[in-house]
Amino acid sequence: MPVESISMRKLKEILRLKYQGKLSNRKIANSLSISPSTVSTYVNRAKLIGIDDWPLPERWDDLKLSQHFLQTKISPRTAIPLPVLSVFYHQLKQKGVTKQLLWQEYIERNTDNHYSYPQLCRIYKEWLSRQQPSMRQVHQYGEKLFIDYCGPTIPLVNPDTGELRGAQVCVAVMGGSNYTFAEATLSQKLEDWIMSHARAFTFFGAVPDIIVPDNLRSGTSRACKYDPDLNPSYQQLAAHYNVAIIPARPLKPKDKAKAENGVLIVERWIMAVLRHEVFYTLTQLNQRISELLRRLNTKPFQKLPGDRTSQFLTHELPAMRPLPLLDYEYTFIKKVKVNIDYHIDMHKHYYSVPYGLLKKQIEAHVSDKLVKLYYRNQLVAQHIRSDRIGGYSTKIEHMPKAHQEYAQWNPERLKQWANKLGAYVLQWVEYQLASKAHPQQSYKVCLGLLNLNKIYPKKRLNNACQRALDTGGFRLQNIKVILKNNLDKAVDDPDQDDLLAEIKHENVRGQDYYH
């Protein structure tokens, strides 16, 4: 049986869940929607090459992992060929066809590597039982946290306008004890959804092995019955808390029965109680939810001893894992393309990356304080986050050498240099800086003017700028023509002023052009 092809992200998740999460191959397979045999194959290969811990040593970068795991063909002897069991199923419906006959045909096709008859019968029986499973859900303590949103909302009143806004209610239920967490948020958007998880873990004071969310659009990039793709930000939450995420399958109510039951209880025992109360802020609403939540969790069970709180403290909490030492920080993750100016656009602010990544697609990780930029899972740039719309965060080392020369300049430095050369040089430079939407667009022409001081004395340069300002000569070429033809001397000798009319050049328009 060929080994299932997986992505680099799934490979790393297998290794993390195995060596840090200590999960079984079957639980890892369920979390990542792959077969247990695939998990076993990659775990065994990791052991053979000396990988038995997490996080991975620095030498195991993506390229090296790919060479050892994703590009090496797996020997066909690593798995015994298995017949297509769905074909078995349909053939057995035919008169006279038996399992013994089908097994005999199977071993004739695989003489050197095959299952025995009892083994094949057992495999077929297990496969058949999985086609229409129907079983009571039994959840181990500390294993699963079920999380979902209530359908109804709770109105928040704007105290200024009286406008109503519906607050969403998120519910998280521990599978073994039914111990329940609930809170209101302004939306079901990704950040609210993920931060509700973090606050739920803080509420429980511990972490389960597995999170079972509904197949929610916020948490999954692509809803699919068999292989939902998790949002990268959601995956980062899982990595921080070292949990596996197994989304409930669409149209499979047993997958999320615990969550839906918890939602129903919260709607009856909390939301219904609040229906006549008025709330103006989210904080005020969550304070009341917290009060009613304590009452719900200490309400005695009808058919079992104790209540949710006692069951949680006695059985569930000891089976859970401690919270991480570092607090979770929400990170928004998005794939972006590098613009031709070696910057990426993130919320209308622009951050630089090394210029060699022009037009490449990179992954931006945006937290409250930092913007981290990754290319092929390698950190290539890091900036302090800025909310200044239209602003630029640029590092000189990201620029080509030609651009780095201009990066060392700013308007004040240019004006200081110009002032040393003369008052009219300063006026001409100030005009250039003010004439552009971005002062940086004028740096080149200003530096061109100031560098003329290497050829001409500063007095001549200052006089040339005076002449240019009087005649509307605001191009660098105008200054060069004035100096080349000694027109700057007319400033000291008015008798030479009429020489200007004799100069014929496409870039010297004369003062009448500007009036």
N, C-alpha and C positions, 0 to 999 in steps of 0.2 A: 504494500500500500504506500503510495508516494506521500512524502512528508509535506504538510501544508506550508505554503509560503507565507511569511509574516513580514511586517515592517520593522524597521529599527526601533521604533517606539514600543511596539509590542514585545520585541526581544528584551529590551531593557526592563519592561514591566514584569516579564516572566522572572528575570533574575532578581529584581527588587522584591517581588512578592515571595519568592522562594527563600532568599537568604536573609532578608530583613523582616518580612512578614511571617516567615515560617509556616506558610500555607501548604497544604497538600497539592499535588499535581492536579487533582480533580477540581479543587476550589479555584486554583489559578485558571484552569481551563474554562470554568463557568464565568469567571470574572472577565476574561478576555474574549469569550465566544470562540474558542478554538478547541480542538480535541485534546483529551488527556495524553494521548500518545505523542502529539506534537510537543506538548510541554515536556514530557519525559525525554524525548529525543534531544531537545535543546539543553535541558538540565544536565543530562549525561555528557553531552559534548562539552559543556562548561567545566564539569569535573575533570574531564580528560585533559583540558588545557590549563588547569590550575585555578579556575575561577570558582571560589567557594565562599564568597563574602560580598557584602554590600555596605557602603558604596564601592564601585569598582575602582581599582588603582588607576592613577592618571595615565599610565601607559596604554590602557585599554580605551582608546578613543574610537570614534565611530568607524573610521577607516579600518582599524585593526579588527574590530568586532565583525564588520561586514566580511572581511577576508576569511575569518574563522567560522562564521555562522551562516551568512546569507549567500555566499558565493561558492561554497564548497558543496559539491553534490553528495548526497547521502547514499551510502551503499544500499543497493536493493535488498541485501541480506539483512538489513537492520529491522525489517518488518516482514512478517509472514503474509503472503498474498491472501486476500480475503475476497470471496465472491461477492457480487452485488446482491445484497440480501433482499432488496425489493424485487429482483428478478426471481429469487427463490420463492418469495411469497406468491407471486402470480403463477409460477410454474406448478407449485403444489396444488393449485386449484384444478389443474388438469387431471383428468381421470387416469389412474395408473401410475402417476408420478409420485415417488416417495423421496424422503430425505436421504435414504440410503443410496438411491440411484443418483441423486444430484451430487452427493458427496463423492461417489465413485467417478463421476465425470470431472469433478473439481480436482481430484488428486491426479487424474490422467493429464490434466493441463499443467499441474505443478508437482511433478514427480519428486523433486528434490527438497521442496520447502512448502509444507502444507500443515493444516490442522488435522488432528485426529477426528474420527467421527463423533465421539462424545463432546469434544471441544467445540466443534462446529455446531452441534445441536444446542449446546449451552449458549453460544454466541447468538444464534438465531433466536432463541427463546428470549434472551435479554433485549435484543433489538425489537422484537415483536411487542414486548411489554411496554416499550417506550413510545410506541406509535400513538397510543391513546391513553396516556397515563391518567390515573384518577386515584389520588391518595390524600390523606389528611396531612396538613402541613404541621410538622413538629419542629420547633425552632430551639436550638441549643442556647443556653445562657451565654451572653456576651458575644454571640456570633453576628447577629444581623440587626441593623437599624433601618427601619422602613420610614420613608419620608415622602410627603405629598402636600398639595395645597387643598384647602377647603373650596368647595364650589361657591357658596355665598361670600359676600364681602361685608365689612363693617364700615358704615359711613363715618367719615371725618368731616367736620364742619369748618369751613374757613371763617374765622371770627370777624373778618373785615367785610367779606362779600356775602357770606351765607352759603356759598357754593359747596356742594357735597362732592367728596372724592372717596371711592371705595377702597378700603385697606384690605390687602390680601392676608390670609391667615395660613401660615405654614405649620404643619404638624409632623413631628418625628416620634416614632414609637419603637421601643426596644422589643425585639421579638420574643424573648423568654419571659419577661415580667410584665409586659404591656406598659411599663413606665413611660409617661408621655411628656413631651415638650411641645409648646406652642408659642408662637409670637406673630405679631402683625408687622407687615412691611408695606411700603408704598406700591410695590409692583412685584411681578414675577420675573423680572429681568435677571440676567445672569449674575450680576453682583449681589442683588438681594438674595437670590437663591443660594449662592455659595456661602455668603456670610451667615445665613440662617443655619447652615451646617456647622460652621465654626462656633456659633453661639449655642447650638444644641450640644456639641461636645463639651463646652464649658459648663453647661447646665448639668450634664451627666457626670462631669468630673473625670471622664475616662473615654476610651475609644473602642468601638467594636472592631471585629475583623472585616465586616462587609457592610456596605451601604446598598440598600435596594431602593432607588428612586423610581418614580413613575417614568415612563419613556417621554420625559418632558423636553420640549423644544429648547428650553434654556440650558439644560444639562447635556443634551446630545446634539452633535452637529448634524447627524443624519439618523432619523428614526427608522429603525428596521426591526422586523420581528426577530431575526436571527443574529444580526451583528450590528447593533447600534453603535455609531461612532461617538465617543465622548468628546465634549468640548475640551480643548487644551487647558483652559483655566480650571476646569473641573478635574482634569487629570492631575494638575499641579496640587490641588487641594488633597487629592488622594495620596500623592507622594509625600506631602508634608505630614499628614497624619498616619501614613503607612497603612492605608486601608484599601481594600478591593471594592470596586463599584460594579454591581451587576444590575443594570436597568431591567425593570419589569417589561415583559414582552407585551406588545399590543394584543388586545383581544384574548388575553390569558388572565382572567380575574384572580385565579389562585396565586399568581405571582405577587400580587399586591393586596391580597385580602387583609393582611394585618394593617397596612397603611389605611385602607379604605374604612376599616372598622374603627381605627383611631380617629380618622377624620369625622366619621359619623358621631362618635362620642363627644368630640370637641364641639361639634355643631349643636348637639343637644344640651350639654352641660356647661358650656361656656358662652357660645355665641347667642343661644336662645335667651340666656339670662341677661345678656347685655342689650337686648333688642330695644329696651325703653330708655337706655342711657345715652347721653350725648357726649361726644368726645371732640376736642378741638385739636389735639396733637397726638402724634404717634406714641410719644413717651407716656402720656396720660393713659392711652388705651392699653399699652403693654403692661403698665402697672396693675390695671384691673385684671387683665388676662393672667398675670402671674399669681394674683390672689386666688382666682378661681381654679387655676391649675393645681395649686397646693391642695385645695379641697377635693378636686377630682382624683389626684393620686393617692389620697388617704381615704377615699371612699371604699368601704369593705367590698370584697368580691361577693357575689351572690352564691356561687357554688364551690368556691375554693377558699381555703383559709387565708387570712391576711388581706392586704391591699397591694396596690401597685408599688408604693414606696417600700413597704417591708419586703416584698419579693425582690425588688431591685437591690436593696441594700444587703439582703441576706445571700442571694444567689447570683444575680446578674453582675453587680459591680466587681466582686472578687474575680470573675472570669474575664473582665475587660482589661485592656492595656492602659497604662498611664498616658496622660497627655504629653505631647512633645515639650521640651524645655523652652523652645522659642515660640512666641505667639504667631499665629497665622496672619499673613498680610495678603490681602486680595491682590491678585495680579491679572490685569486684562491682557490677553494674548491675541495677537492678530498678525497675519501674514501681510507684508507690504512690499512694494517694489521700490527700489532705490531710484530716485530721479536723476536726471543728467547733471544736476549740480551736487551730486553725492550726498544728498539729504533725503530723509524720509518724512512724510507728512503724518503727524500723529496729533489728532484733535486740533488741527490748524496751527500747530507749532512744528518747526522743522529741526530735525536732529541729524547731525553728520555721521557718516560711516567712512571707513577707508575708501578713497576714490577708486580703488581697484574693483569695488563691488558695484559699479555703475550698472543699472538696469537688472541687477540680480534681485531675486525674491528673498527676503529675510524675514525673521520672526521677531516681532517686537513684544517685549514683556514690560507692561506699564503698571507700576505700583504707585502709591501715594507720593513717594519721594524720589523714585528712580525710574529711568527708562533704560532697559537693557536690550541690546540688539544682538541677535544670534544669526549666524549663517552656517547651515549644516550642523546645527546643534553646538557650535563653537561661539563663545562670546567674542564679538568683534568691536563693540562700542558700548559705552555706558555714560549716561548723562544725568545730571540733576533734572528732575521733572520741572517743566515750566508751563504755566497756563496762559502765557502771553500770546494772544492770537496774532499770527503773522510774524512772530519773532523767530530768531535762529539761535540754535545752540550748536556752535561749531568748534571743533578742536583742530588746532593748527596741524597736528600730525596726520590728520585725515586728508589734508589738501595735497594736490600735486605741488611740486617745488615752485612752479611758476606762480601759483596762487599764494604760497606761503610768504612770498616777498611782500605782497600787499596786506596780508593779514596782520602784519606787525604795525600797521598804521591805523590812526583814527583821526577824526576831524580836528581835535584839539592839537594833536602833534603836528599835523600839516599846517595849521594856522600859526603855531609857534615858529615853525621853520620859515614860513612865508613872511612873518612879521620881522624877522631878522634881516630879510632882504629888502624890505621897504614897505611903506604903508599901502602903495598901490598894488604891489604884489599880493599883499594880504587881502585887499578888496577883490582882486580878480579871483583868488582862490575861494574866498567866501561866496562869491557869486556861483562858482562851479558847484560847490557843495550844496548850495540852496536850490540849485536848478534841477536836481534829480530827486526822484521819489525816495531813493536810498542813497545816502552819501557815498557808500562804497562804490557806486557806479561812477563817481567822479575821481576816485583815487588815481587812476592811471593818467588822466590828463593833468591833474595837479602835480603829480610826481614828474611828468614830462616837463612842465614849466619850471619847477624848482631845480631840476637837473641842468637846465640851461645855464645855471650859475657856474657850472664847470667850464663853460665856453666864454661867457660874457661876465663882466664885472656886475656887481649887484646894483650899482647906480644905473647902468644901461638897462638892466632887466626891469628895474623899478620904473624908469622912464617909459619903457616899451609898454608896460602894463597901464601906465597913465594914458598913453596915446591910444591903446586898445579900448580902454574904458570910455574915452571921449568919443571914439568912432564906432562903438558897438562891436569891437573885435573880440568876440568871446570864444573863438576857437584857438587852439594851440598854434595852428598854422598861421593865424594872423600875427601872433607874437613873433614867430620865426621870420616872417616877411619883413616886419618892422625892423627887427634887429639886423637882418641881412642887408637891407637897403639904407641902414643908418637913419631911419625915420625917427628913432627915439631921440636923436640929437636935436630935433626940432623943438623938443620941450625946453631945452636950454637956449636954443637959437630960433626965435619965432620967424626969422626970415626964411628958414628952410621949410616952413609949414606948407608952402604951396607945392613942395615936392610930392606930397601924398597923392595929388591928382594925377601925377605922371606915372604912378605905379599901376601896372596892369597885371592882375593875377585873379584867378577864378575864386580864390578864397578871401580876397580883400574886396568887400562890397562898397565901402565908403559909408559916411555917416548918414547920407540921405536915405539909404536903404532902411534905416531903423526909425524913420519919422514919417 
